[in-house]
Amino acid sequence: MSDAPAVQETDSHKPCVIAVFGPTGVGKTEVAIELAQLLRSAGEDPVAVSADALQVYENLEIITGVASPAEQAVLEHRLISFLPLDTSFSAGQYAQLAHAEIDALLRQGRRPLVVGGTGLYLRAALTDLKLKPPPLEGVRERWLARLERDGSPALHALLKARAPWAAERIDPNDWQRLVRALELDDAGELEPPEGPSELWTTEMRRPTLLIGLVMEREQLYARIEARVNRMLMAGAREEAQRAQAAGASVTARKALGLEELIVGDVEAMKRRTRNYARRQLTWMRKLAGVHLVDLSERSHAQAAAEIAALAGFH
């Protein structure tokens, strides 16, 4: 059972929270803004709560696709652009902040719209995940130095010797998950999962309508191409170079396209973005109770109207 504080809800037939998930470039912000306008016409006061692992950083707004000032003027956004670039951040820290934001909004009689494309952060916002603690100071840096020296296959072999069950679940080239697994093993926190993963549970902290935005693949890839080109015109290369000069943390450097832009490889950025979108769609298919809304032949306004109807706002 959730220990979330009680919140007055005036209409038990409507969800407390509306969550909108989808791949990068699909149009989550645009749909959320259209939805907010419909909710206001029904007497609601919506606020977007970001569920994006990298939009938390200030001075990465172009690369991470943070809602523009004009968009934020139409729909208030929380949990964006508040962390310095040299700060590390974890899903556990995010969960505490997201729960506090959502609960405070509900107490104020406002309607949280949880919007984002980071699957773990979405689940962290909506459920009570048992998240592992961040690494102790210096531990991640030590493993990253070893990664640079020996390569990810060597780290995978080491993890296989320590915890074969964990190594089986991680690709030898997935250095981020390898480093995290070894950090947890150092801390005595790496344990075999028991039962089904809580990531895919149907239980939520609050009654939630979970929406998954999808789009025909070639159409989505065309949108990603256009999105990256707009970012470049807006100064994404310069933003990446400034982030490097500012000493961006390990977690900040995970921003999609940051490393590629630092070395000037735009095609690699586009390729990585397409691959990430595929992984987001794979994650979405695992979400329990998700309502899929296909944007291939719907406008943002039409999609918002469908979501509002599903939420009980007609």
C-alpha positions as CSV (number, residue, x, y, z in Angstrom):
1,M,0.0,0.0,0.0
2,S,1.2,3.5,-0.7
3,D,1.9,5.8,2.2
4,A,1.3,9.0,0.1
5,P,-0.6,11.7,2.1
6,A,-4.3,12.0,1.7
7,V,-5.5,14.6,-0.9
8,Q,-9.0,15.9,-1.4
9,E,-10.3,14.9,-4.8
10,T,-13.6,16.4,-5.9
11,D,-14.5,13.9,-8.6
12,S,-13.7,10.2,-7.9
13,H,-14.4,9.4,-11.6
14,K,-11.5,11.4,-12.8
15,P,-7.8,10.5,-12.3
16,C,-5.7,12.6,-10.0
17,V,-2.8,12.6,-12.4
18,I,-2.6,12.5,-16.2
19,A,0.8,11.1,-17.4
20,V,2.0,11.5,-21.0
21,F,4.9,9.3,-22.2
22,G,6.4,9.0,-25.6
23,P,9.6,8.8,-27.7
24,T,11.7,11.9,-28.3
25,G,10.3,14.1,-31.1
26,V,6.8,12.6,-31.0
27,G,5.2,15.9,-29.7
28,K,4.7,15.4,-26.0
29,T,5.0,19.1,-25.1
30,E,2.6,20.1,-27.9
31,V,0.0,17.6,-26.8
32,A,0.3,18.6,-23.2
33,I,-0.3,22.2,-24.0
34,E,-3.4,21.4,-26.1
35,L,-4.6,19.2,-23.2
36,A,-4.0,21.9,-20.7
37,Q,-6.2,24.3,-22.7
38,L,-9.0,21.8,-22.8
39,L,-8.7,21.1,-19.0
40,R,-8.8,24.8,-18.3
41,S,-12.1,25.1,-20.3
42,A,-13.4,22.4,-17.9
43,G,-12.4,24.4,-14.8
44,E,-9.1,22.7,-14.2
45,D,-5.8,24.3,-13.3
46,P,-3.1,22.0,-14.9
47,V,0.6,22.1,-14.3
48,A,3.2,20.0,-16.2
49,V,5.7,18.0,-14.0
50,S,8.7,16.9,-16.2
51,A,9.7,13.2,-16.1
52,D,12.9,13.7,-18.1
53,A,16.3,12.8,-16.6
54,L,18.2,15.5,-18.4
55,Q,15.8,18.5,-18.5
56,V,16.6,19.0,-14.8
57,Y,19.9,20.7,-15.8
58,E,20.2,24.4,-16.5
59,N,22.0,25.5,-19.6
60,L,21.1,22.3,-21.5
61,E,17.6,23.6,-22.6
62,I,18.3,23.3,-26.4
63,I,19.8,19.8,-26.4
64,T,17.3,18.4,-24.0
65,G,14.3,19.9,-25.6
66,V,12.9,21.9,-22.6
67,A,9.6,23.7,-23.3
68,S,10.3,27.1,-24.7
69,P,9.6,30.3,-22.7
70,A,6.5,30.8,-24.9
71,E,5.3,27.3,-24.2
72,Q,6.0,27.6,-20.5
73,A,3.9,30.8,-20.5
74,V,1.0,28.7,-21.7
75,L,1.6,25.7,-19.4
76,E,3.7,26.0,-16.3
77,H,6.4,23.4,-16.1
78,R,8.0,22.0,-12.9
79,L,11.3,20.2,-12.4
80,I,13.2,21.7,-15.3
81,S,16.4,23.7,-15.5
82,F,17.1,23.8,-11.8
83,L,20.4,21.9,-11.4
84,P,23.9,23.2,-12.2
85,L,25.6,21.3,-14.9
86,D,28.4,19.9,-12.7
87,T,25.9,18.3,-10.3
88,S,25.2,14.5,-10.3
89,F,21.6,13.4,-10.0
90,S,19.7,10.2,-9.5
91,A,16.3,8.7,-10.1
92,G,15.9,8.4,-6.3
93,Q,16.5,12.1,-5.8
94,Y,14.1,12.9,-8.7
95,A,11.4,10.6,-7.1
96,Q,11.4,12.6,-3.9
97,L,11.1,15.9,-5.8
98,A,8.4,14.6,-8.1
99,H,6.3,13.1,-5.3
100,A,6.5,16.4,-3.4
101,E,5.5,18.4,-6.5
102,I,2.5,16.1,-7.4
103,D,1.2,16.0,-3.8
104,A,1.5,19.7,-3.3
105,L,-0.3,20.4,-6.6
106,L,-3.2,18.1,-5.6
107,R,-3.5,19.7,-2.2
108,Q,-3.8,23.0,-4.0
109,G,-6.6,21.6,-6.2
110,R,-4.4,21.7,-9.3
111,R,-4.1,18.9,-11.9
112,P,-0.6,17.4,-12.4
113,L,0.3,16.5,-16.0
114,V,3.4,14.3,-15.7
115,V,5.1,14.6,-19.1
116,G,8.4,13.0,-20.3
117,G,10.3,10.3,-22.1
118,T,12.6,8.9,-19.5
119,G,10.9,5.6,-18.6
120,L,12.5,5.2,-15.2
121,Y,11.7,8.8,-14.2
122,L,8.1,8.3,-15.3
123,R,7.8,5.3,-13.0
124,A,9.6,7.0,-10.2
125,A,7.1,9.9,-10.4
126,L,4.0,7.7,-10.4
127,T,4.9,4.8,-8.1
128,D,6.9,4.1,-5.0
129,L,9.9,2.4,-6.5
130,K,12.6,0.9,-4.2
131,L,15.5,2.8,-5.8
132,K,19.1,2.0,-5.0
133,P,21.2,4.8,-3.4
134,P,23.6,6.9,-5.4
135,P,27.3,5.8,-5.3
136,L,29.6,7.0,-2.5
137,E,31.9,9.9,-3.4
138,G,34.7,8.8,-5.7
139,V,33.4,5.3,-6.5
140,R,31.9,6.2,-9.9
141,E,35.0,8.1,-10.9
142,R,37.1,5.1,-10.0
143,W,35.1,2.8,-12.2
144,L,35.0,5.3,-15.1
145,A,38.8,5.6,-15.0
146,R,39.0,1.8,-15.2
147,L,36.5,1.8,-18.0
148,E,38.6,4.2,-20.0
149,R,41.7,2.2,-19.3
150,D,40.4,-1.4,-19.9
151,G,37.2,-1.0,-21.9
152,S,33.6,-2.1,-21.2
153,P,34.2,-5.8,-22.2
154,A,36.8,-6.1,-19.4
155,L,34.3,-4.6,-16.9
156,H,31.6,-7.0,-18.1
157,A,34.0,-9.9,-17.5
158,L,34.7,-8.6,-14.0
159,L,31.0,-8.3,-13.3
160,K,30.4,-11.8,-14.7
161,A,33.0,-13.1,-12.2
162,R,31.3,-11.2,-9.3
163,A,27.6,-11.6,-10.2
164,P,27.0,-13.8,-13.2
165,W,23.2,-13.3,-13.0
166,A,23.7,-9.5,-13.3
167,A,26.2,-9.8,-16.2
168,E,23.7,-11.9,-18.2
169,R,21.3,-9.0,-18.1
170,I,23.7,-6.4,-19.4
171,D,25.2,-6.0,-22.9
172,P,29.1,-6.0,-22.7
173,N,29.1,-2.6,-24.5
174,D,26.5,-1.0,-22.2
175,W,29.1,0.8,-20.1
176,Q,26.6,2.9,-18.1
177,R,24.7,-0.1,-16.7
178,L,28.0,-2.0,-16.2
179,V,29.4,0.9,-14.1
180,R,26.2,1.2,-12.1
181,A,26.2,-2.6,-11.4
182,L,29.7,-2.5,-10.2
183,E,29.0,0.5,-8.0
184,L,26.1,-1.3,-6.4
185,D,28.2,-4.4,-5.9
186,D,30.9,-2.3,-4.1
187,A,28.2,-1.0,-1.8
188,G,26.6,-4.5,-1.2
189,E,23.4,-3.3,-2.9
190,L,23.5,-5.6,-6.0
191,E,20.9,-8.2,-5.4
192,P,19.1,-10.7,-7.7
193,P,15.5,-9.5,-8.4
194,E,12.7,-11.3,-6.6
195,G,9.5,-11.8,-8.5
196,P,8.3,-9.5,-11.3
197,S,9.9,-6.1,-11.7
198,E,8.2,-3.3,-9.8
199,L,8.9,-1.2,-12.9
200,W,5.9,-2.8,-14.6
201,T,3.4,-2.8,-11.7
202,T,-0.1,-1.5,-12.1
203,E,0.0,0.1,-8.7
204,M,0.3,3.9,-8.6
205,R,0.7,6.4,-5.8
206,R,-2.3,8.3,-7.1
207,P,-5.1,7.3,-9.5
208,T,-3.4,7.9,-12.9
209,L,-4.4,8.0,-16.5
210,L,-1.3,6.8,-18.4
211,I,-1.0,7.8,-22.0
212,G,1.5,6.6,-24.5
213,L,2.0,8.7,-27.6
214,V,3.1,6.7,-30.7
215,M,3.7,7.4,-34.4
216,E,4.5,5.5,-37.6
217,R,8.2,5.0,-37.5
218,E,9.3,6.8,-40.7
219,Q,7.2,9.8,-39.7
220,L,8.8,9.8,-36.3
221,Y,12.2,9.6,-37.8
222,A,11.4,12.5,-40.1
223,R,10.3,14.5,-37.0
224,I,13.6,13.6,-35.2
225,E,15.6,14.8,-38.3
226,A,13.7,18.1,-38.3
227,R,14.0,18.4,-34.5
228,V,17.8,18.0,-34.5
229,N,18.1,20.5,-37.4
230,R,16.1,23.1,-35.4
231,M,18.4,22.4,-32.3
232,L,21.4,23.1,-34.5
233,M,20.0,26.4,-35.7
234,A,19.1,27.4,-32.2
235,G,22.7,26.9,-31.0
236,A,23.0,23.3,-29.8
237,R,26.6,23.0,-30.8
238,E,27.6,26.0,-28.8
239,E,25.5,24.8,-25.9
240,A,27.4,21.5,-25.9
241,Q,30.8,23.2,-26.0
242,R,29.8,25.5,-23.1
243,A,28.6,22.4,-21.1
244,Q,31.9,20.7,-21.6
245,A,33.8,23.9,-20.5
246,A,31.6,24.1,-17.4
247,G,32.6,20.6,-16.3
248,A,29.3,18.8,-16.9
249,S,28.8,15.9,-14.6
250,V,28.7,12.3,-15.6
251,T,24.9,12.3,-15.4
252,A,24.6,15.6,-17.3
253,R,26.8,14.2,-20.1
254,K,24.2,11.6,-20.8
255,A,22.1,14.2,-22.5
256,L,21.1,12.9,-25.9
257,G,23.5,14.2,-28.5
258,L,25.8,16.1,-26.1
259,E,28.9,14.0,-26.7
260,E,28.3,13.8,-30.5
261,L,28.0,17.6,-30.7
262,I,31.1,18.2,-28.7
263,V,33.1,16.4,-31.5
264,G,30.8,17.8,-34.2
265,D,29.3,14.5,-35.4
266,V,25.7,15.6,-36.2
267,E,24.9,12.3,-38.1
268,A,25.9,10.3,-35.0
269,M,23.6,12.5,-32.9
270,K,20.7,11.8,-35.3
271,R,21.4,8.1,-35.3
272,R,21.7,7.9,-31.5
273,T,18.4,9.8,-31.2
274,R,16.6,7.4,-33.5
275,N,18.0,4.4,-31.5
276,Y,16.9,6.0,-28.3
277,A,13.4,6.6,-29.7
278,R,13.2,2.8,-30.5
279,R,14.2,2.0,-26.9
280,Q,11.5,4.4,-25.6
281,L,8.9,2.6,-27.7
282,T,10.0,-0.8,-26.4
283,W,9.7,0.5,-22.8
284,M,6.3,1.9,-23.5
285,R,5.0,-1.5,-24.7
286,K,5.9,-2.9,-21.2
287,L,3.9,-0.3,-19.3
288,A,0.8,-1.8,-17.6
289,G,-2.5,0.0,-18.2
290,V,-1.1,2.4,-20.9
291,H,-3.6,3.9,-23.4
292,L,-1.9,4.4,-26.7
293,V,-2.7,7.5,-28.8
294,D,-1.4,7.4,-32.3
295,L,-0.2,10.7,-33.7
296,S,0.5,9.5,-37.2
297,E,-2.8,10.8,-38.5
298,R,-4.0,13.0,-35.6
299,S,-3.2,16.6,-34.8
300,H,-2.0,17.5,-31.4
301,A,-5.4,19.0,-30.7
302,Q,-7.2,15.8,-31.7
303,A,-4.9,13.7,-29.5
304,A,-5.5,16.1,-26.6
305,A,-9.3,15.8,-27.1
306,E,-9.0,12.0,-27.0
307,I,-6.9,12.1,-23.8
308,A,-9.4,14.5,-22.2
309,A,-12.2,12.2,-23.0
310,L,-10.4,9.2,-21.5
311,A,-9.8,11.3,-18.4
312,G,-13.5,12.0,-18.1
313,F,-13.5,15.6,-19.3
314,H,-15.9,16.0,-22.2
